[in-house]
Each structure stands twice: as structure tokens, then as C-alpha cells.
Amino acid sequence: MSPADEFAGALEEYAPRYGVRLGGQTIARLREYYEQVTAWNARLHLVAPCRPAEFATRHVLESLLALAHIAAGAHVIDVGSGAGLPAIPCLIARPDLSATLIEASPKKAVFLREALRRVGAHERTKVIAERFEKTRAPDAAYVTCRALDRFTELLPRLVEWSPPRSTLLLFGGDSLREQLEKAGLSYRTRRIPESERRALFIVERGH
């Protein structure tokens, strides 16, 4: 079995545990995305090396948990996109969504544009190769963040930077929870299947 076949099989097997329904076309495009990450990973270190099944669960299906909290037709800002997580899996699974991906590394921004083109999502996305602090937040109802460098340190700045009345969908563990509480932010938590410590934190941005 090829790595891509193993990845696709794991998506089908584990999707129900994550409350995710994936059609054949969606799986095919997620497979194409996986192959792009694999091809670029040696040069750009997009993700830590892992088995195809682990990439399916830990990266792709975990990312898709955000979809239950994103309204139809929404525009999403993904901060610190890196390998395109969670934005690209979400865009593949939900063609109604559009997104702005913000990634500080110019080389990773090149990867993101190519990956978005390969999966047919480039016409509803924009990639900005800059640190989020040096940009102005686009108008959007949602902000996602999964692997930002110095995430907990930058959390207060990220919240302040985010559009008013937006919802932040943040992936992390105990250190992120501590920073949310330290900042006095109210949040809801969704536990991530197959993980003891990681969670999706849903933070409503005030006016």
C-alpha cells in the first residue's frame, strides 16, 4: 500500500470519530494535498515526520473539527498557516468558504499557493507572506490558528489584532488554556479525539 493510499484509508476509517463526513471527491483532494506536503516537506520542514495515518488524524481530521463552528459562506483568516493547517483541509471539505492565509515564511507561502492551486481552492483564497502583526486584519468572521511560533506569547496580540466580533478557533494544549485564562478571555473547549491534552478553543472576540 502506498503512503497516499494509507492516508486515504485512515481518513475513511477515523472520520466518524471526529464527527466528519467525507465524500469521495473530498478524500481525493485531501490526498492530493497530502502528496503536496510530502513532496515539499524535506525542503521546508512543514510538519514533523509522521506516518500517513497519523497525518490523517493528527493534522487533517483535527483541522476539520473547526468546520462545525464556521458558518456557511464565511471568510476565514488563518494565521501562521505553515503547512496549510487547518485552512487547506477546511477549504477542501467546504467549497463555500474563502480564506486569507498569513504565513511569515516566503518559501512556505510559495508552497501554500501551489497547494491551493492543486486542490482547486486558489480562486477563493489569498496568501500573505508576512507576520500577522505587520498586517491589518482582513474583514472576516473567523480567525484560525494551529501552529504559530511563540503562540502563547503572541496570544494577546492575536486577539487584539483579530476583527471585532470575530470568533477565534485556536488549537492547543494546557499552555494555551493557561494563557486564555490569564488574559481573562471566555472560551469554550472541544476535546480532540485521539488526544489526551490537545483541544480546540473557541473564543468570541468582543466589540
C-alpha positions as CSV (number, residue, x, y, z in Angstrom):
1,M,0.0,0.0,0.0
2,S,1.4,3.4,-0.9
3,P,1.6,6.2,1.7
4,A,-1.2,8.1,-0.1
5,D,-3.4,5.0,0.0
6,E,-2.7,4.6,3.7
7,F,-3.5,8.2,4.3
8,A,-6.8,8.0,2.4
9,G,-7.8,4.8,4.1
10,A,-7.1,6.3,7.5
11,L,-9.3,9.3,6.6
12,E,-12.2,7.0,5.9
13,E,-11.7,4.9,8.9
14,Y,-11.3,7.6,11.5
15,A,-13.5,10.4,10.2
16,P,-16.6,9.2,12.1
17,R,-14.7,9.6,15.4
18,Y,-14.2,13.2,14.6
19,G,-17.8,13.7,13.5
20,V,-16.7,14.4,9.9
21,R,-18.3,13.1,6.8
22,L,-16.1,13.0,3.7
23,G,-17.2,12.2,0.2
24,G,-15.0,10.6,-2.5
25,Q,-14.1,13.9,-4.2
26,T,-13.1,15.4,-0.9
27,I,-10.9,12.5,0.0
28,A,-9.3,12.7,-3.4
29,R,-8.4,16.3,-2.9
30,L,-7.2,15.8,0.6
31,R,-5.0,13.0,-0.8
32,E,-3.6,15.5,-3.3
33,Y,-2.9,17.9,-0.5
34,Y,-1.1,15.2,1.5
35,E,1.1,14.4,-1.5
36,Q,2.0,18.0,-1.9
37,V,3.0,18.3,1.8
38,T,5.1,15.1,1.4
39,A,6.8,16.4,-1.7
40,W,7.7,19.8,-0.1
41,N,8.4,18.7,3.4
42,A,12.1,17.7,3.1
43,R,12.9,21.2,1.9
44,L,10.6,23.3,4.0
45,H,10.0,21.2,7.2
46,L,6.3,21.9,7.0
47,V,5.4,19.2,9.6
48,A,7.3,16.8,11.8
49,P,7.8,13.4,10.1
50,C,4.9,11.1,10.8
51,R,3.1,8.0,9.4
52,P,0.4,8.7,6.8
53,A,-2.3,7.6,9.2
54,E,-1.1,10.0,11.8
55,F,-1.1,12.8,9.3
56,A,-4.7,11.9,8.5
57,T,-5.8,12.0,12.2
58,R,-3.5,14.4,13.9
59,H,-3.3,17.0,11.2
60,V,-6.2,16.7,8.7
61,L,-9.1,15.4,10.8
62,E,-8.1,17.5,13.7
63,S,-8.2,20.6,11.5
64,L,-11.7,19.7,10.2
65,L,-13.1,19.9,13.7
66,A,-13.2,23.7,13.2
67,L,-15.8,23.3,10.5
68,A,-18.6,22.7,13.0
69,H,-18.1,26.2,14.3
70,I,-17.8,28.1,11.0
71,A,-21.0,29.4,9.3
72,A,-21.8,28.8,5.7
73,G,-20.2,31.2,3.2
74,A,-17.8,32.6,5.8
75,H,-14.4,34.2,5.2
76,V,-11.6,32.8,7.4
77,I,-8.2,34.2,8.4
78,D,-5.6,31.5,9.0
79,V,-2.7,32.9,11.0
80,G,0.7,31.1,10.8
81,S,-0.5,28.8,8.1
82,G,2.7,26.9,7.6
83,A,1.7,23.6,6.0
84,G,-1.8,25.0,5.4
85,L,-3.3,23.6,8.6
86,P,-6.2,24.0,9.4
87,A,-7.1,26.2,6.5
88,I,-6.5,23.9,3.4
89,P,-8.3,20.8,4.7
90,C,-11.2,23.1,5.7
91,L,-11.3,24.8,2.3
92,I,-11.2,21.4,0.6
93,A,-14.1,20.0,2.7
94,R,-16.2,23.2,2.4
95,P,-16.2,24.8,-1.0
96,D,-18.5,27.6,0.3
97,L,-15.6,29.0,2.4
98,S,-13.0,31.6,1.4
99,A,-9.8,32.4,3.3
100,T,-6.8,34.6,3.8
101,L,-3.7,32.6,4.8
102,I,-1.0,34.6,6.6
103,E,2.5,33.0,6.7
104,A,5.7,34.8,7.7
105,S,8.0,32.5,5.6
106,P,8.1,33.4,1.9
107,K,9.1,29.9,1.0
108,K,6.2,28.4,2.8
109,A,3.9,31.0,1.2
110,V,5.0,29.6,-2.2
111,F,4.1,26.1,-1.1
112,L,0.7,27.3,0.1
113,R,-0.1,29.0,-3.2
114,E,0.9,25.8,-5.1
115,A,-1.0,23.5,-2.8
116,L,-4.1,25.7,-3.0
117,R,-3.9,25.6,-6.8
118,R,-3.5,21.8,-6.9
119,V,-6.7,21.3,-4.8
120,G,-8.7,23.9,-6.7
121,A,-9.0,26.4,-3.9
122,H,-6.8,29.2,-5.2
123,E,-9.6,31.3,-6.6
124,R,-11.2,31.8,-3.2
125,T,-8.0,32.4,-1.2
126,K,-5.3,34.9,-0.7
127,V,-1.8,34.2,0.7
128,I,0.1,37.0,2.5
129,A,3.8,36.4,3.2
130,E,4.2,38.4,6.3
131,R,3.9,38.3,10.1
132,F,0.4,38.9,11.2
133,E,1.4,41.8,13.5
134,K,2.7,43.7,10.4
135,T,-0.6,43.4,8.5
136,R,-4.1,44.7,9.0
137,A,-6.6,42.0,9.7
138,P,-9.0,41.5,6.7
139,D,-12.7,41.6,7.3
140,A,-13.6,38.1,8.4
141,A,-15.9,36.4,10.9
142,Y,-13.3,33.7,11.9
143,V,-9.7,33.5,12.8
144,T,-7.9,30.1,13.0
145,C,-4.5,29.3,14.4
146,R,-2.9,26.0,14.9
147,A,0.9,26.2,14.9
148,L,2.0,29.9,15.3
149,D,5.6,30.3,16.6
150,R,5.5,31.6,20.2
151,F,1.7,31.0,20.2
152,T,1.1,31.5,23.8
153,E,3.4,34.6,24.0
154,L,1.6,36.2,21.0
155,L,-1.9,35.3,22.0
156,P,-2.9,38.7,23.5
157,R,-1.6,40.4,20.4
158,L,-3.5,38.0,18.1
159,V,-6.8,38.6,20.0
160,E,-6.4,42.3,19.8
161,W,-5.5,42.1,16.1
162,S,-8.5,40.0,15.1
163,P,-11.5,41.7,13.6
164,P,-14.2,42.9,16.1
165,R,-16.9,40.3,16.8
166,S,-14.9,37.5,15.2
167,T,-14.6,34.0,16.6
168,L,-11.1,32.6,17.2
169,L,-10.7,28.9,16.7
170,L,-7.4,28.0,18.4
171,F,-5.8,24.6,18.6
172,G,-3.5,23.9,21.6
173,G,-3.0,22.3,24.9
174,D,-2.6,23.3,28.6
175,S,-0.3,26.2,28.0
176,L,-2.8,27.8,25.6
177,R,-5.6,27.3,28.1
178,E,-3.5,28.9,30.8
179,Q,-2.8,32.0,28.6
180,L,-6.5,32.3,27.7
181,E,-7.4,32.3,31.4
182,K,-4.5,34.7,32.2
183,A,-5.8,37.1,29.6
184,G,-9.3,36.9,31.1
185,L,-10.9,35.5,27.9
186,S,-14.0,33.5,28.0
187,Y,-13.9,30.4,25.8
188,R,-15.5,27.1,25.0
189,T,-13.5,23.9,24.6
190,R,-13.9,20.9,22.3
191,R,-11.8,17.9,23.1
192,I,-9.8,16.5,20.2
193,P,-10.4,12.7,19.7
194,E,-7.3,10.5,20.0
195,S,-5.6,13.2,22.1
196,E,-5.4,13.5,25.9
197,R,-4.1,17.1,26.0
198,R,-5.0,18.9,22.8
199,A,-8.2,20.8,22.3
200,L,-10.0,23.3,20.1
201,F,-10.6,26.5,22.0
202,I,-13.5,28.7,20.7
203,V,-13.0,32.3,21.7
204,E,-15.6,35.0,20.9
205,R,-13.9,38.3,20.2
206,G,-15.7,41.3,21.9
207,H,-16.7,44.5,20.2
